[in-house]
């Protein structure tokens, strides 16, 4: 469950409510409930969502004991109705639709920075930079010329590398490394 800050045209600042996302071999994105909540309402909404899962979730089935499966099976409309009728005893305020993204959403590829340096972002195959016996091309990024710094981003399994000032030719080489990684 997440609360994402938004500006409601009539009510001011508050939050969108998203439920049911999760990472695993059965990846699912969270679903937008289409409601607007204020900061004061957040604890009540949180407790209501947790209570819906407690009472209706697949808690006895270990491989389906996640809110994401309940939301996927029920759908957003049924989930929201159960939340409003069974736990909040009121109708939630409709929220404005989330704004579409305005720029790139990931860091994969070779990109210039404002300071004249470049970074290369990549996602290693199967979440591993090496399997112990066969290093993947990700490790080759460590050996590229220039000052290098590697860090893990908040998105799972993505590494970001900063390189010193490079010619277009060397950046093309770095892009080939990223293409090999996938």
matplotlib code that plots the C-alpha trace (Angstrom):
import matplotlib.pyplot as plt

x = [0.0, 1.2, 0.1, 1.3, 1.2, -1.2, -3.0, -6.8, -8.3, -11.0, -9.5, -5.8, -2.9, -3.5, -2.8, -3.7, -4.1, -2.4, -2.8, -1.7, 1.7, 4.6, 7.8, 8.6, 8.4, 4.7, 5.3, 2.3, 2.0, -0.1, -3.6, -4.9, -8.1, -9.2, -9.7, -8.3, -7.3, -6.0, -3.1, -5.6, -7.5, -4.3, -4.2, -7.9, -7.4, -4.3, -6.1, -9.0, -6.9, -5.0, -8.3, -9.7, -6.6, -6.9, -10.5, -10.5, -6.9, -5.4, -3.4, -3.5, -2.1, 1.6, 2.3, -0.7, -0.6, -0.2, -2.5, -1.6, -3.5, -6.6, -6.7, -6.0, -8.8, -11.4, -10.5, -10.3, -14.0, -14.9, -11.9, -12.9, -16.5, -15.4, -13.2, -15.9, -18.8, -17.2, -14.5, -14.9, -18.7, -18.5, -17.7, -14.2, -13.7, -12.9, -9.4, -7.9, -6.3, -2.5, -0.5, 1.3, 5.1, 6.8, 10.3, 12.3, 11.4, 14.6, 18.3, 19.1, 21.5, 24.3, 23.3, 25.2, 25.1, 25.0, 28.6, 30.0, 30.4, 28.3, 26.6, 25.6, 22.7, 22.0, 19.9, 21.9, 20.2, 18.4, 19.5, 23.1, 26.3, 28.1, 27.2, 30.6, 32.0, 31.0, 31.2, 28.6, 29.3, 28.3, 31.6, 33.3, 31.9, 34.2, 37.2, 36.2, 38.6, 37.8, 36.9, 34.1, 31.7, 29.1, 26.0, 22.7, 19.6, 16.3, 14.8, 15.8, 18.7, 19.8, 23.4, 24.5, 28.0, 29.5, 32.3, 34.7, 34.4, 34.3, 34.4, 31.3, 33.2, 33.9, 30.3, 29.2, 31.3, 29.7, 26.3, 27.3, 28.1, 24.7, 23.1, 24.9, 23.6, 20.1]
y = [0.0, 3.5, 7.0, 9.3, 13.1, 14.9, 18.3, 18.0, 21.0, 21.6, 20.1, 21.0, 18.8, 15.1, 11.6, 9.1, 5.5, 2.6, -1.0, -4.5, -4.1, -6.4, -7.8, -11.5, -14.1, -13.0, -9.3, -6.9, -3.2, -1.5, -0.4, 3.1, 3.2, 6.5, 8.2, 11.3, 11.2, 13.9, 13.5, 13.2, 10.3, 8.3, 6.2, 5.2, 4.3, 2.3, 0.4, -0.3, -1.7, -3.9, -5.1, -6.0, -8.2, -9.7, -10.7, -11.6, -12.2, -15.5, -15.7, -19.5, -20.0, -19.3, -18.7, -16.3, -14.6, -11.1, -8.1, -8.0, -11.3, -10.2, -6.9, -8.8, -11.3, -8.8, -5.7, -2.2, -1.5, -4.4, -3.8, -0.1, -1.0, -3.5, -0.9, 1.8, -0.3, -2.7, -0.7, 3.0, 3.3, 6.2, 6.9, 8.1, 11.3, 10.8, 11.8, 13.3, 10.9, 10.7, 12.8, 10.9, 10.7, 13.6, 12.2, 9.0, 6.5, 4.5, 4.9, 2.1, 3.3, 5.8, 9.4, 12.7, 14.5, 18.3, 18.3, 17.0, 13.4, 10.4, 7.6, 4.2, 2.4, -1.2, -4.1, -7.3, -10.5, -12.5, -9.9, -11.0, -9.3, -12.6, -16.2, -17.0, -18.9, -16.8, -13.0, -11.1, -8.0, -5.9, -6.6, -5.3, -1.9, -1.8, -2.0, 0.8, 3.7, 6.8, 7.4, 5.0, 4.9, 2.1, 2.4, 0.6, 2.6, 2.3, 0.3, -3.3, -4.7, -1.6, -0.3, 3.2, 4.0, 7.5, 8.0, 10.8, 13.0, 10.7, 11.1, 10.0, 6.9, 5.7, 6.4, 4.2, 1.5, 1.9, 1.7, -1.6, -2.9, -1.9, -3.5, -6.8, -6.7, -6.4]
z = [0.0, -0.7, -0.3, -3.1, -2.6, -5.0, -5.2, -5.4, -7.3, -4.7, -1.5, -1.7, -0.7, 0.1, -1.1, -3.8, -2.4, -4.3, -3.2, -4.2, -5.9, -5.2, -6.5, -6.9, -9.6, -9.9, -10.3, -10.1, -10.1, -7.4, -8.4, -8.0, -5.9, -7.4, -4.0, -2.3, 1.4, 3.7, 6.1, 8.9, 7.1, 6.4, 9.6, 9.2, 5.5, 6.4, 9.1, 6.8, 4.0, 6.5, 7.9, 4.5, 3.9, 7.4, 6.9, 3.2, 2.1, 1.3, 4.5, 4.8, 1.3, 1.7, -2.0, -2.2, 1.2, -0.3, -0.8, -4.5, -5.1, -3.3, -5.3, -8.6, -7.9, -6.7, -8.7, -7.5, -7.5, -5.2, -2.9, -2.6, -1.8, 0.9, 2.4, 2.4, 3.5, 5.9, 7.6, 7.0, 7.0, 4.6, 0.9, 0.1, -1.9, -5.6, -6.5, -9.6, -12.0, -11.5, -13.9, -16.6, -16.3, -18.0, -18.5, -18.6, -15.9, -15.7, -15.9, -18.5, -21.2, -21.6, -20.6, -20.2, -16.9, -16.3, -15.1, -18.4, -17.2, -18.3, -16.5, -17.7, -16.1, -16.5, -15.2, -14.7, -16.1, -13.5, -10.9, -10.7, -11.8, -11.9, -11.1, -9.5, -12.6, -15.5, -15.1, -17.1, -19.1, -16.1, -14.6, -17.7, -16.8, -13.9, -16.2, -18.6, -18.7, -16.6, -13.0, -12.1, -9.3, -9.0, -6.8, -6.4, -7.1, -5.3, -8.2, -7.6, -9.6, -11.3, -11.2, -12.2, -13.3, -13.6, -16.0, -16.6, -19.7, -22.7, -26.4, -28.4, -29.6, -26.0, -25.0, -27.9, -26.5, -23.1, -24.8, -26.3, -22.9, -21.7, -24.7, -23.9, -20.4, -21.5]

ax = plt.figure().add_subplot(projection="3d")
ax.plot(x, y, z, "-o")
ax.set_aspect("equal")
plt.show()
